[in-house]
Amino acid sequence: MLVVLGVTGGIAAYKATAIIRLLTAAGHQVKVVPTQNALRFIGATTLEALSHHAVDPDLYTDVESVKHVELGQSADLVIVAPATASFLARMASGVADDLLGNTILATRAPVLVAPAMHTEMWQNPATRANVETLRKRGITVLEPAVGRLTGEDVGPGRLPEPEDIVAAALALAGPGDLRGKRILVTLGGTQEPIDPVRYIGNRSSGKQGLAIAREARQRGAEVHVIAANVDFTDAFAKVTRVASAADLEKAVLASIHSSDALVMCAAVADYRVDSISDVKLKRGHLGERLQLSLVANPDILALANATIRRENLRCVSIGFAAETSSGDQLLSYAKGKLESKGCDLIVANDVSGGAVFGAEANSVTILAKDGALATASGGKAQVATAVVDALAKLL
């Protein structure tokens, strides 16, 4: 998808870099069209380096290509972030005195605008009237976030987080095939306490699960994220934060009744410490060896699927198999897990050497009950698209 990103002259222009990164990581082309004032806050060199496209805001260069029309007609999506009060006024009036203004008038693609300004400017009747005019014309205008502004001011007017801008924008241009569906996504890795300061954990970063949650949201789903020891700023319909496998089990079993799908991406510790110390264990008291007695944690995915079957819930389930094997052996493990867990789909990948954990790329095999296979590789956003494609077909 080709995304035109308009950047106007506000202090929040530097956040355009994060928006570009998120869009390109998801596999989209980005052409940045800054206003002349935007270049007072962020340089064209930076925008070019991140987008991999030339940046030229001059309406009167490359005239032979009629570039404002070419940009408008070729765009699949237009985002303006940040949008200043002045830009909103010009846009509402239909003024096209620069490349960005002309491009917007020349496009039939969905347009999303993310305002950023001081509270008094956002609440001014003139700005409110301009926003209302734009919304009546079908332009999506996000509400600004509330927070610290330039100087000592605090209030509404802050640019929304880049993740939220991108999610809202992609939802406009997405297929909408999950609209009305409620998707439960678990992500991250559980931590099993040994004492108040130590725990047994795993290397899951939660990045793949977060990419899946974002993809589902962009396609119209109401997404409930259960996050095990992962921090993020995304605004999902609901976020539940957990630490241990016991916490995760409780949250999942309480939520599947109101879900159309469970995507069990979280890495769950197979064992927990049998007896957790209330005080920090001292090496000086323990000596050179420490033996821990471990007991098995419940199999949360199997329990969830058993509940789905027993109560005849209309909930599709997807499990994940992270293995240190490849080829036929990886496929064999995936088939075994698909049967033993009772899932509808299994997503299997080779994590040998820890290469996938915390990385931006992944390579997976998706296996269905009927034996159908699909593969996906590339950035985790691209893998997420393949997983959600498979989920959408089941739903």
Secondary structure, DSSP 8 states (H G I E B T S, - for coil): -EEEEEE-SSGGGGGHHHHHHHHHHTT-EEEEEE-TTGGGTS-HHHHHHHHSS-----TTSSGGGTHHHHHHHH-SEEEEEEE-HHHHHHHHHT---SHHHHHHHH--S-EEEEE---HHHHHSHHHHHHHHHHHHTT-EE---EEEE-STT-EEEEE---HHHHHHHHHHHHS--TTTT-EEEEEEEB--EEEETTEEE-----SHHHHHHHHHHHHTT-EEEEEEES-------SEEEEE-SHHHHHHHHHHHGGG-SEEEE-SB--SEEESS--SS---HHHH-S-----EEE---HHHHHHHHHHHTT---EEEEEEEES--HHHHHHHHHHHHHHHT-SEEEEEE-GGG-STT-SEEEEEEEETT--EEEEEEEHHHHHHHHHHHHHHH-
